[in-house]
Amino acid sequence: MRRAEPACRVYTKDNFVSAKTSKIARDLGHGLNSYLRYWTPLGIAVLMAGLLIQQEVRADQVQTGKPADSSWLGKIKAKAKNLFSSKAEAEVWLANVQDAAQKLNYTGTFVYQQGPKVQASRITHFVDSSGEYEKLEMLDGQRREYIRHDDDVRCYMPDSQVILQEKRVGAGLFPAVLASNPSEIDEHYKFTRTGTERIGGRTCNVVTLEPRDKLRYGYRLWSDQETGLLVKAQTLNENGDVVEQVAFTELTINTGIDKSRIQPSYTSTETWRTEKFEVVKTDLSASGWTVQPVLPGFRKVMEVKRVFGQDHQVGQMVFSDGLATISVFVESADAPGMAVGDATQGSINIASRKQGNQRLTVIGEAPAASIHKMADSVAFKPPK
């Protein structure tokens, strides 16, 4: 599941991803790390939820004298058993979540948590006949502010007096969910209703998506009962443990929001430096790169070339199963600051290696085994 962040966002996942992840994983704070962005969770809520479930499992074991069901979703299945009545019903629910994120006016503060790392941000989203507008403000760490009109994104960095410009590529970013058609997701995830909870002052429907194989993570989603907007999301590993989450701590929908709230906070920027990053659709197979379909359900949804300055180009292929995304980046092995190896941070796994005089980096929201499997499927044969 991708975080909602424009492509140029210098997301603080730069701080989360270790120095082992190669220059791509750092430089693409103007590109790659942005795709991995938007999630904002409440650490205490996650810890408390985990403790409560553990206590309930132990209590059941004591009362029944039988081993507790420690399998994925075992506890939830025992208490809920509320599968969607049909595939179509699940598709409608997902489509409503997506539509709400793109078509409603809303503003709020959300918190992203990945392990011990926590970051707060404030988002304002506005739509009228002239298009879709969004303002995202980083409230922790280095000051950054992102202003988006449809696919045009500007990132304001007042500490360095720089404005980064780039086109947003793709949707399906928090608080949206989908990276592709809702009808495809049921093939790889099982939907379970798990009740209602109050999050950020809103009553929410809770839905858990259990993976049908071990190639992807599971998710637990909270959608506003009144509007369908996604209010909270958790990414779950094969044991059902929360590896990262994002949640609104306060949220206002369709009340007192107008376009004036989308204006940048920094107006005297005449002396600031502006950097533009070009994104061009491309066919990397023409350059000799091929990727075998080794992960069922993950299909290619984007193929572009990113241009950084005059002498640095990075090819990118994005694969998605409808919720999770995996990116394959290729560039010259001579690019400065490169490192070979693997890295893990929360739900994000990275595999970086050399192939001849080329650099391959695979990064995505999937188990490490899936990322390695994808990396092993990538081949390069210099064109004649």
Secondary structure, 3 states (H helix, E strand, C coil): CCCCCCCCCCCCHHHHCCHHHHHHHHHHHHCHHHHCCCCCCCHHHHHHHHHHHHHHHHHHHHHHCCCCCCCCCHHHHHHCCEECCCHHHHHHHHHHHHHHHHHCCEEEEEEEEECCEEEEEEEEEEEECCEEEEEEEECCCCCCEEEEECCEEEEEECCCCEEEEEECCCCCCCCCCCCCCHHHHCCCEEEEEEEEEEECCEEEEEEEEEECCCCCCEEEEEEECCCCCEEEEEEECCCCCEEEEEEEEEEEECCCCCHHHHCCCCCCCCCCEEEEEEEEECCHHHHCEEECCCCCCCEEEEEEEEEECCCEEEEEEEEECCCCEEEEEEEECCCCCCCCEEEEECCEEEEEEEECCEEEEEEEECCHHHHHHHHHHEEECCCC
